Amino acid sequence: MGCCDEVAGERRYCKDAERYVARKRDGAPRKAVLACEGACIKGEVARTAANLLASRLERETAARICLGDAVTADSGMLDLVRRAPEVIAIEGCSLRCASVLLARRAPEIKPTVIEAQRLYTYDRDKYFEILDMPREELDDLAGKVAAQVRERCFKG
């Protein structure tokens, strides 16, 4: 088995991402959903909410964007973002890393920013690392965030 990532001269790309992009380019442009990829509870809730939203709740109208690919590679993720009728950045916290990173590569794109941590509460004294919180609780928080983002960005 070979690695899916390639560097050809100056071009960095992921073959898996290229296949995904090719499928998502068919038909009407989809809303682009990207997320924080932080390593704490807040990042995991944002990432999981984005996955739920784009892969289950709005599968026909959303494209889940790989943030790393969109801001560092040429596999087509940034093209999906550029053709999207709306770009939704589900941020884990006020650092807004997804939006900041995207702005460095494509400053013309102005995403709708959702700061997920404002949509739920949890015991911050008890939990920080992803594995500290039971997966069921984390998924429940992410489901609540995904539902609120869906209501705000897809039902209007």
Sequence and secondary structure as in RCSB ss.txt:
>XXXX:A:sequence
MGCCDEVAGERRYCKDAERYVARKRDGAPRKAVLACEGACIKGEVARTAANLLASRLERETAARICLGDAVTADS
GMLDLVRRAPEVIAIEGCSLRCASVLLARRAPEIKPTVIEAQRLYTYDRDKYFEILDMPREELDDLAGKVAAQVR
ERCFKG
>XXXX:A:secstr
   SEEEETTEEEEHHHHHHHHHHHSSS  EEEEE   SBHHHHHHHHHHHHIIIIITTTTEEE  HHHHHH  S
SHHHHHHH S EEEEESSTT HHHHHHHHH TT   EEEEGGGG    TTT  BGGGS HHHHHHHHHHHHHHHH
HHHT  
